[in-house]
């Protein structure tokens, strides 16, 4: 469906999982798009790492979903990660970037490498973030969690 100034509308759902934090982790993402004929298309993506953190997996889910889009889109990202949502919507990440990836408490901002991948994607796409409570029955969030856990288990 075309909305938001002519951009295709995509709904993205994303979640990360980690055992040990750090430890083996995985991420899962679902992309949904309705074409001009009204038919919904859906794509599932997932990945993982042998030694990572939950926040890195949360970021990788969002990054991988946005990277999979071949043209600029209006994207609604639904995630249970307060870390991702608050860092962007409260604009903390832009301050960290401006300060050379140092936070206001003078400690290094974590995951700067992933934030540097995500920020250009936020410029390419018109992205809105929506937070949902994890493990609370949200169907797509539960599916993303299952994808993330399945990928995490491959490294456990």
C-alpha positions in Angstrom: 0.0 0.0 0.0 1.3 3.5 -0.9 1.1 6.0 1.9 3.2 8.7 3.5 4.0 10.9 0.5 4.0 8.2 -2.1 6.3 5.8 -0.1 5.4 2.1 0.1 4.2 1.3 3.6 5.9 -1.6 5.4 5.2 -3.0 8.8 8.3 -4.5 10.5 8.3 -6.6 13.7 11.6 -7.4 15.3 13.0 -9.1 18.4 16.3 -10.3 19.7 17.3 -13.1 22.1 20.4 -13.9 24.0 21.4 -16.6 26.5 23.9 -15.4 29.0 24.2 -11.8 27.8 26.8 -12.0 26.6 26.4 -15.4 25.1 24.8 -17.0 22.0 22.1 -14.8 20.5 19.7 -14.5 17.7 17.3 -12.0 16.1 14.1 -12.4 14.1 12.3 -9.9 11.9 9.0 -10.0 9.9 8.3 -7.6 7.1 4.7 -7.1 5.9 3.6 -5.2 2.8 0.3 -4.9 1.1 0.5 -4.4 -2.7 -1.7 -2.2 -4.8 -4.2 -5.1 -5.4 -4.6 -5.5 -1.6 -2.7 -8.7 -1.3 -0.4 -8.9 1.8 3.1 -10.1 1.4 5.3 -11.3 4.3 9.0 -12.1 4.7 10.7 -13.6 7.7 14.4 -12.9 8.3 16.6 -14.2 11.1 20.2 -14.5 12.1 22.5 -14.9 15.1 26.0 -14.9 16.6 27.9 -17.2 18.9 28.9 -14.5 21.3 26.8 -11.4 21.6 24.4 -9.4 23.7 20.7 -9.0 23.7 20.9 -5.3 22.7 23.1 -6.2 19.8 20.6 -8.7 18.6 17.7 -6.2 19.0 19.6 -3.8 16.9 20.5 -6.4 14.3 16.9 -7.3 13.8 15.9 -3.7 13.0 19.0 -3.1 10.8 18.6 -6.3 8.8 14.9 -5.6 8.2 15.6 -2.1 6.9 18.6 -3.3 4.9 16.3 -5.8 3.2 14.1 -3.0 1.7 15.2 -2.3 -1.9 13.8 1.2 -2.1 12.8 3.9 0.4 9.7 3.0 2.4 7.6 4.3 5.2 8.3 1.7 7.9 6.5 1.1 11.2 8.9 -0.9 13.4 7.3 -2.7 16.3 9.7 -4.1 18.9 9.8 -4.9 22.6 13.3 -3.3 22.9 13.1 -0.1 25.0 16.9 0.2 24.3 16.3 0.6 20.6 13.0 2.7 20.8 14.2 5.1 23.5 17.7 5.6 22.0 16.1 6.8 18.8 12.8 8.4 19.8 14.4 10.3 22.7 17.3 11.1 20.4 20.0 9.8 22.7 21.8 8.1 19.8 22.3 11.5 18.0 24.0 12.9 21.1 26.2 9.9 21.4 27.1 10.3 17.7 27.8 14.0 18.0 30.0 13.4 21.0 32.1 10.8 19.3 30.1 7.8 20.7 30.5 9.0 24.3 27.5 9.3 26.6 26.7 12.2 28.9 28.1 10.2 31.8 31.5 10.1 29.8 31.3 6.4 29.3 31.5 4.9 25.8 28.2 4.4 24.0 27.7 0.7 23.5 27.2 -0.8 20.0 28.5 2.2 18.1 29.3 0.0 15.2 25.6 -1.0 14.9 24.3 2.5 15.5 26.5 3.6 12.6 24.8 1.1 10.4 21.3 2.0 11.6 21.4 5.8 11.4 21.8 6.0 7.6 18.9 3.6 7.2 16.8 5.9 9.3 17.6 8.7 6.8 16.8 6.5 3.8 13.4 5.3 5.1 10.7 7.2 7.0 10.7 5.1 10.2 8.3 5.2 13.1 8.9 3.1 16.2 6.3 1.4 18.2 7.1 -0.4 21.5 5.2 -3.4 22.7 5.6 -5.4 25.9 7.5 -8.6 25.2 6.1 -12.0 25.9 2.6 -10.5 26.3 0.8 -12.3 23.4 1.5 -9.9 20.6 1.4 -12.4 17.6 4.2 -11.0 15.5 6.4 -10.2 18.5 6.0 -13.8 19.6 6.8 -15.1 16.1 9.9 -12.9 16.0 10.9 -14.2 19.4 10.6 -17.7 18.2 12.7 -16.9 15.2 15.4 -15.3 17.4 15.4 -18.2 19.9 15.7 -20.8 17.1 18.8 -18.9 15.7 20.2 -18.5 19.2 19.9 -22.3 19.8 22.1 -23.0 16.8 25.0 -21.4 18.7 24.2 -22.9 22.2 
